[in-house]
């Protein structure tokens, strides 16, 4: 890419052993979703790109387990007590994690939920790591693998760390990321 303002989000680099033994991403990690969905349940679609920071939730947690059709392919993310979530119109959009190697990694695709931002009803996301081999084969490796898929485990928008990614990037950068991820979503469909 020729612009320093545009970069691709990375595909996870997670071993099949890690995927078969436990959840990835693990529970309690900060992740960021972006989209043009509604800002509240029953509301109208946003005219500006929005972001929300949530945390991954253990698939065995009572708030998550009943929502998942297949925990190997899906995971939950939300905030304790509700109040933050993806919503109608965000489906197919990216859920990203900032890593210790200072890269954004696509960990999930917004899938579904019960309402929006309800307490005890987190959002459900497609686990991109499960499809990483398929993505590599289908795209002939034409994507960026993360140097590390280890979460920095910091909330990028409340931290003093120098990762104010969305706040410092122009809308064109975010649009590029979103549409790149949309293409991956189309491949997964």
URTA-V618144 format. One record per run of one state. SS is the DSSP state (2 for helix, 1 for strand, 0 for the rest). FROM is the first residue (numbers start at 1). TO is the last residue. If there is no record, write none. Layout:
# URTA-V618144
<<SS;FROM;TO> <SS;FROM;TO>>
This chain:
# URTA-V618144
<<0;1;9> <1;10;11> <0;12;15> <2;16;21> <0;22;29> <1;30;35> <0;36;37> <1;38;38> <0;39;44> <1;45;45> <0;46;49> <1;50;57> <0;58;61> <2;62;65> <0;66;73> <1;74;78> <0;79;93> <1;94;99> <0;100;103> <1;104;112> <0;113;122> <1;123;127> <2;128;138> <0;139;144> <1;145;145> <0;146;150> <1;151;151> <0;152;164> <2;165;168> <0;169;170> <2;171;188> <0;189;189>>
